[in-house]
């Protein structure tokens, strides 16, 4: 059976990086957040949408939304408490014409 790839509606983060002050980037470990993880954080934590609502806006299932949110929160907590950088990944294979709909 061929696994189909679902195109998700994600925000564009342009590979931004957040890091602790006064520590050179090359000396830091990095937590990489995917566009899906950033987008689900944006909807669920920034706008306060329920997972079902965020999933609908992204075009994914609620379980995928829940998994992405759990992974993103874990990566951010790890970066904060272990003095790591947070890098936002931009994935070129996703359809960049899709926009965030609020």
Secondary structure as GFF3:
##gff-version 3
##sequence-region A 1 102
A	DSSP	beta_strand	17	18	.	.	.	ID=ss1
A	DSSP	three_ten_helix	25	27	.	.	.	ID=ss2
A	DSSP	beta_strand	30	33	.	.	.	ID=ss3
A	DSSP	alpha_helix	35	41	.	.	.	ID=ss4
A	DSSP	pi_helix	42	46	.	.	.	ID=ss5
A	DSSP	alpha_helix	51	58	.	.	.	ID=ss6
A	DSSP	alpha_helix	62	81	.	.	.	ID=ss7
A	DSSP	beta_strand	85	88	.	.	.	ID=ss8
###
